[in-house]
Amino acid sequence: MEPIEINAGAWYLRALRADDRIDDRPALTEGGVTDPDYVARRSAAWAEETHFSWAVCEPTTAELVAEIGVTPAGDGTASITGWARPGYQPALEAGLTSVRRFIESGLGLRPVSS
């Protein structure tokens, strides 16, 4: 599956990136994610449909302020996790609400929080 972008009101959700236009790795490091292959693994998981992840971003700068992940369980459910950089908990909450709706209506899965 190709990554799906989601509009979450004041926040924009997109796939994680590390390219010449946008590099989420510095913001991920602030969130404790230091694996240099993290973004590549998340991209591969979209293609394999084993894990879906979104960067919750400031819409004017595309800066990652939180991350949301969804892992399908194979039984019609999907676990949802997320974290936010300090001061961005409202962005995470708005993103989680939108991702839950997408998981239910777009993928037909019942979301469960981890």
VMD Tcl script that draws the C-alpha trace (Angstrom):
set ca {
  {0.00 0.00 0.00}
  {1.17 3.51 -0.72}
  {1.30 5.86 2.30}
  {-1.93 7.75 2.91}
  {-1.89 11.43 3.88}
  {-4.48 12.60 6.41}
  {-5.72 16.08 7.26}
  {-6.27 16.32 11.01}
  {-7.62 19.86 11.21}
  {-4.72 22.05 12.32}
  {-2.25 19.22 11.70}
  {-1.10 17.35 8.62}
  {-0.24 13.63 8.71}
  {2.13 12.14 6.14}
  {4.61 9.31 5.77}
  {7.98 9.70 7.45}
  {10.63 11.13 5.15}
  {14.40 11.41 4.87}
  {15.16 12.90 1.48}
  {16.54 16.08 -0.06}
  {13.31 18.01 0.64}
  {12.28 16.82 4.12}
  {14.35 15.00 6.71}
  {12.45 13.81 9.77}
  {15.49 12.20 11.40}
  {16.47 15.22 13.57}
  {12.93 15.46 14.96}
  {12.81 11.69 15.46}
  {16.06 11.93 17.44}
  {14.38 14.48 19.72}
  {11.70 11.83 20.29}
  {14.31 9.21 21.18}
  {14.38 7.45 17.80}
  {18.05 7.21 16.83}
  {18.10 4.27 14.39}
  {19.45 5.65 11.07}
  {17.35 3.10 9.12}
  {14.10 3.88 10.94}
  {12.51 5.91 8.12}
  {13.46 3.30 5.50}
  {11.99 0.50 7.63}
  {8.77 2.44 8.12}
  {8.51 2.97 4.35}
  {9.04 -0.74 3.72}
  {6.36 -1.61 6.28}
  {3.82 0.50 4.34}
  {4.63 -1.48 1.20}
  {4.34 -4.78 3.10}
  {1.19 -3.58 4.91}
  {2.65 -4.71 8.24}
  {2.81 -1.29 9.93}
  {1.49 2.12 8.97}
  {3.10 5.24 10.40}
  {2.45 8.93 10.15}
  {4.48 11.99 10.93}
  {2.14 14.50 12.57}
  {3.35 17.78 11.14}
  {3.06 21.51 11.43}
  {1.29 22.27 8.13}
  {3.24 25.42 7.28}
  {6.72 23.95 7.79}
  {6.11 20.16 7.48}
  {8.11 19.74 10.71}
  {7.42 16.45 12.51}
  {6.00 17.10 15.99}
  {4.62 13.62 16.74}
  {4.44 10.14 15.27}
  {1.56 7.68 15.12}
  {1.92 4.00 14.28}
  {-0.68 1.35 13.45}
  {0.02 -2.37 13.40}
  {-2.67 -4.69 12.00}
  {-3.09 -7.79 14.18}
  {-4.56 -10.15 11.59}
  {-7.80 -10.59 13.54}
  {-9.61 -7.48 12.30}
  {-7.99 -5.21 14.87}
  {-5.03 -2.85 14.76}
  {-2.97 -1.49 17.63}
  {-2.30 2.22 17.66}
  {0.68 3.87 19.31}
  {2.05 7.39 19.31}
  {4.43 9.82 20.89}
  {4.84 13.58 20.76}
  {7.73 15.95 21.15}
  {7.49 18.10 24.29}
  {4.65 20.62 24.01}
  {2.90 18.85 21.12}
  {0.51 16.50 22.93}
  {-2.51 18.29 21.36}
  {-1.12 17.50 17.89}
  {-0.78 13.84 18.84}
  {-4.35 13.70 20.17}
  {-5.77 15.32 17.03}
  {-3.76 12.94 14.88}
  {-4.87 9.89 16.85}
  {-8.52 10.83 16.37}
  {-8.08 11.11 12.60}
  {-6.03 7.91 12.32}
  {-8.66 5.96 14.29}
  {-11.32 7.13 11.84}
  {-9.13 6.14 8.88}
  {-8.35 2.72 10.34}
  {-12.05 2.01 10.83}
  {-13.47 3.44 7.61}
  {-10.52 3.12 5.25}
  {-9.08 -0.21 6.31}
  {-12.07 -1.83 8.00}
  {-10.09 -2.54 11.17}
  {-11.13 -2.06 14.78}
  {-8.53 0.16 16.46}
  {-7.19 -0.76 19.89}
  {-4.73 1.46 21.77}
  {-1.48 -0.03 22.99}
}
mol new
graphics top color blue
foreach p $ca { graphics top sphere $p radius 0.5 }
foreach p [lrange $ca 0 end-1] q [lrange $ca 1 end] { graphics top cylinder $p $q radius 0.2 }
display resetview
